[in-house]
Amino acid sequence: MEYLLPDLQRAGAPALGVLAGVVLIGTALFEAFEIIVLPRRASGRLGVARFFYILTWRPYSAIARRLKNTSRRESLLSLYGPSFLLLLVGVWAAILVLGFAMLHCAVGSVSGDTQDAGFGTMLYFSGTTFFTLGLGDVVPASATSRLLTVAEAGTGFAFLALLIGYLPIVYQMFAHRETNVSLLDQRAGSPPTTAELLRRNMGGADVSQLIALLRDWEVWVGELLESHLSYPVLAYFRSQHEDQSWIAALALILDVSAFVLAYGLTGATRQAGFTFAVARHAVGDLTNVLSLRPTRSKTDRLDSCSSRRLLEIASISGLLTEQPGPAAERLAEIRSAYEPYLHALADHLLMTVPAWVPEPGAQDNWETTAWDLTSPAPLLGPNSPFASDPCVSCFVQK
């Protein structure tokens, strides 16, 4: 390295420029490594990604909140996740190009067709080198600048390779998450509710199907926790339908598990405890990684009317084995352990926490299509031609 010192001395490289360039390059590379490569949640420090998120999400969500039309609001919000991801990559690339330009400017040894050897030329040279264009109109003219050029070209190539590998992983995790969210449509309605899930999946006190569902959800929540902690940007990716979201699915899982733990001393209680534990862990960690403070809702999702309807359905399903009074108190206590985190996530992401009981006349997404000219009666409603079919009678409203 000693043969490089004369170049630096002849160029009169300012120490401040070198320091600034190294800091910019180091910050961008470390943050890209932390977010793309490191398989754990970010440290939460104030970095480029966090500053960029604060700069973009707050005004973006404020605009979305002003939109009264639900479809337009969801369309606008659906753009943020992918756009934020691509723009963040662009910001990292710009910082790296700027950092290397400052180092090139400090070294100050390039030659080419242009007579302007100022910072603009160095920035242009850094950009063509980082993106490996190799135009050749500006070239390094010293040992130090040649070494720096090779280092920048290698950094740009590695950065592009990481990006090519990163995006498919993110979208694969998103698709896997949404597949399970979509499956709740026929199992628990749209949006999914605890009452509908119990009514459609239980009968005659047979909890085997409920246990299987809870076990599958335990795995889904574990995968959700791992993917969203490793790649928090996934939290901003919206579902395909307006009344579906990963927040709604997570709320349903917690609600069903809490209800089984409070009211039903059945064979499903043990599995409900396992599922509730990992789901409670997920909402706690996700609010932490998004730097959110738990908040209590001003309205009760399980009011007296909804509670009576829920108990009626649970009684018909054979799930109730506890006295309503003590069980209701136990349920309220369990709900207080997770609902503040749910409401904080939902409010921040502009998603809706579903009710415990569906609205009157609610239709599942699969019951209608965009080609329906009128609003048809529910295909599995009480007046449906399918109502007498024993295979689908469990769907019929009581």
QUINORTA-V720613 format. One line per field, one symbol per residue. ss: DSSP state (A for helix, B for strand, O for the rest). psi: psi as a letter, one per 20 degrees, with the letter a starting at -180 (. if undefined). burial: b if it has 16 or more other ideal C-beta (glycine too) atoms within 10 Angstrom, else e. A space follows every 10 residues. Layout:
ss=???
psi=???
burial=???
This chain:
ss=OAAAAAAAAA AOOOAAAAAA AAAAAAAAAA AAAAAAAOOO OOOOOOOAAA AAAAAAAAAA AAAAAAOOOA AAAAAAAAAA AAAAAAAAAA AAAAAAAAAA AAAAAAAOOB BBOOOOOOAA AAAAAAAAAA OOOOOOOBBB OOAAAAAAAA AAAAAAAAAA AAAAAAAAAA AAAAAAAAAA AAAAAAAAOO OOOAAAAAAA AOBOOBOAAA AAAAAAAAAA AAAAAAAAAA OAAAAAOOOO OOOOOAAAAA AAAAAAAAAA AAAOOOOOAA AAAAAAAAAA AAAAAAAAAO OOOOOOOOOO OOOAAAAAAA AAAAAAAOOO OOOAAAAAAA AAAAAOOOAA AAAAAAAAAO OOOOOOOOOO OOOOAAAOOO OOOOOOOOOO OOOOOOOOOO OOAAAOOO
psi=ihihghghgh ilophggggg gggggggggg hgghhggolr qqijrnaggg ghghhggghg hhghhiphog ghghgghihg ghgggghggh ggghgggggh hhgghggknq qahqiokahg ghggggghgg jlglhihpqq jrgghgghgg ggghggghgh ggghhgghgg hghghgghgh ghiigihjro rpqgghgghh jqpkjojghg ggghghhggg hghggghhhh nhhhhipqrh qhjqrhgggh gggggggggg hhhomaiigg hhggghghgh gghghhhghj lqppqqqiqp hmahghgggg hgghghikhp jqphfhhhhh ghgghiihhh gghggghgjl rppqrhpqqp jpqqhiiqri iphroqqphk ahjqiihioh hjhiipp.
burial=eeebeebbee bebeeebbeb beebbebbbe bbebbbeeee bbeeeebbbb eebeeebeeb beebeeeeee eebbebbbeb bbebbeebbe bbbebbbbbb bbbbbbbbbb ebeeeebeee bbbbbbbbbb beeeeeebbb ebebbbebbe ebbebbeebe eeeeebeeeb eebbeebbeb bbebbeebbb bbbbbbbbbb bbeeeebeeb bebbeebbeb beebbebbbb bbbbbbbbbe ebbbbbbbbb bbbbbbbbbb bbbbebebbe bbeebbebbb ebbeebbebb ebeebeeeee bbeeebbeeb bebbeebbbb eeeeeebbee beebbeebbb bbbbbbebbb bbbbbbbbee ebbbbebeee eeeeeeebbb beebeebeee eeeebbee
